[in-house]
Amino acid sequence: MTDDLRARLALLTDDRPEPPDPAVPIHSRIRRRQVRRRATVAVVCAAAATAAVVVGSSVVGSIRSAEPGIATPAPTPAPTRALKTAHADFTYTQLPEPWSDEPAFTKQPDSLKYAPAFYVSRGSIPNESWAVASYISPGCLIVTDEGPAKSFGGAKACFSQNWQPGRRSQYKTVAAVVPNLSSPMHLTMVMGVVPTDARKVRVTARGTTYVADAVGTPNSSRVRFFALVINAAESDITAVAPSPR
């Protein structure tokens, strides 16, 4: 009886420890599984978040690239046109009004020398009609008299198109003396070129101001032409000035 008691008490000594609890390894396995599940969920969430960021960035990038840029306004170019005449085909830059593309020299026997030519101005004096045209040499004008008289002598002149700062006009004067019953009329033709931003030309003589159109033609995109006849002598002219209107 005593021996049995001793044997039983020996089970509680350090020499014979209590057998391990079978529930401990089960709990450890459960914890390890939980840790692995949490890690897997974290990895999946991180991957999903990364994918969302990438997709979101692509969408934002697509939206930004689709946004219209701010365009810098370009100067509106003048229209370039083609012209076919009886003697030449060419392209030209049309200036704003006043503008003339009416062919000239329809009655002149030497028209082939100047074609294509375009009327700049026309008028009349007591004994004849007159006309001035720009012709194919840039910056050049010629007087064509449609009637039998030649009061201005078929004058012609060419002007430089290289404008220097401060230059306002280039012109030539041609005098004509027209007889009448009492005394001769001193008439002077003034013809020339002005910058393209001009619209009128004002000629002052003897305190009177005469106004003519500054006309663009297909023969030049760098100057405008003008021509007019004034009732004054060349020496009476005090100003030849372009005007924007």
ZIJO-V782950 format. One record per residue. N is the residue number from 1. RES is the residue in one letter. SS is DSSP state (H for helix, E for strand, L for the rest). Layout:
n & res & ss
N & RES & SS
N & RES & SS
This chain:
n & res & ss
1 & M & L
2 & T & H
3 & D & H
4 & D & H
5 & L & H
6 & R & H
7 & A & H
8 & R & H
9 & L & H
10 & A & H
11 & L & L
12 & L & L
13 & T & L
14 & D & L
15 & D & L
16 & R & L
17 & P & L
18 & E & L
19 & P & L
20 & P & L
21 & D & L
22 & P & L
23 & A & H
24 & V & H
25 & P & H
26 & I & H
27 & H & H
28 & S & H
29 & R & H
30 & I & H
31 & R & H
32 & R & H
33 & R & H
34 & Q & H
35 & V & H
36 & R & H
37 & R & H
38 & R & H
39 & A & H
40 & T & H
41 & V & H
42 & A & H
43 & V & H
44 & V & H
45 & C & H
46 & A & H
47 & A & H
48 & A & H
49 & A & H
50 & T & H
51 & A & H
52 & A & H
53 & V & H
54 & V & H
55 & V & H
56 & G & H
57 & S & H
58 & S & H
59 & V & H
60 & V & H
61 & G & H
62 & S & H
63 & I & H
64 & R & H
65 & S & H
66 & A & H
67 & E & L
68 & P & L
69 & G & L
70 & I & L
71 & A & L
72 & T & L
73 & P & L
74 & A & L
75 & P & L
76 & T & L
77 & P & L
78 & A & L
79 & P & L
80 & T & E
81 & R & E
82 & A & E
83 & L & E
84 & K & E
85 & T & L
86 & A & L
87 & H & L
88 & A & L
89 & D & E
90 & F & E
91 & T & E
92 & Y & E
93 & T & E
94 & Q & L
95 & L & L
96 & P & L
97 & E & L
98 & P & L
99 & W & E
100 & S & E
101 & D & L
102 & E & L
103 & P & E
104 & A & L
105 & F & L
106 & T & L
107 & K & L
108 & Q & L
109 & P & L
110 & D & L
111 & S & H
112 & L & H
113 & K & H
114 & Y & L
115 & A & L
116 & P & L
117 & A & L
118 & F & E
119 & Y & E
120 & V & E
121 & S & E
122 & R & E
123 & G & E
124 & S & E
125 & I & E
126 & P & L
127 & N & L
128 & E & E
129 & S & E
130 & W & E
131 & A & E
132 & V & E
133 & A & E
134 & S & E
135 & Y & L
136 & I & L
137 & S & L
138 & P & L
139 & G & L
140 & C & E
141 & L & E
142 & I & E
143 & V & E
144 & T & E
145 & D & L
146 & E & L
147 & G & L
148 & P & L
149 & A & L
150 & K & L
151 & S & L
152 & F & L
153 & G & L
154 & G & L
155 & A & L
156 & K & E
157 & A & E
158 & C & E
159 & F & L
160 & S & L
161 & Q & L
162 & N & L
163 & W & L
164 & Q & L
165 & P & L
166 & G & L
167 & R & L
168 & R & L
169 & S & L
170 & Q & E
171 & Y & E
172 & K & E
173 & T & E
174 & V & E
175 & A & E
176 & A & E
177 & V & E
178 & V & E
179 & P & L
180 & N & L
181 & L & L
182 & S & L
183 & S & L
184 & P & L
185 & M & E
186 & H & E
187 & L & E
188 & T & E
189 & M & E
190 & V & E
191 & M & E
192 & G & E
193 & V & E
194 & V & E
195 & P & E
196 & T & L
197 & D & L
198 & A & L
199 & R & L
200 & K & E
201 & V & E
202 & R & E
203 & V & E
204 & T & E
205 & A & E
206 & R & L
207 & G & L
208 & T & E
209 & T & E
210 & Y & E
211 & V & E
212 & A & E
213 & D & E
214 & A & L
215 & V & E
216 & G & E
217 & T & E
218 & P & L
219 & N & L
220 & S & E
221 & S & E
222 & R & E
223 & V & E
224 & R & E
225 & F & E
226 & F & E
227 & A & E
228 & L & E
229 & V & E
230 & I & E
231 & N & L
232 & A & L
233 & A & L
234 & E & H
235 & S & H
236 & D & H
237 & I & E
238 & T & E
239 & A & E
240 & V & E
241 & A & E
242 & P & E
243 & S & E
244 & P & L
245 & R & L
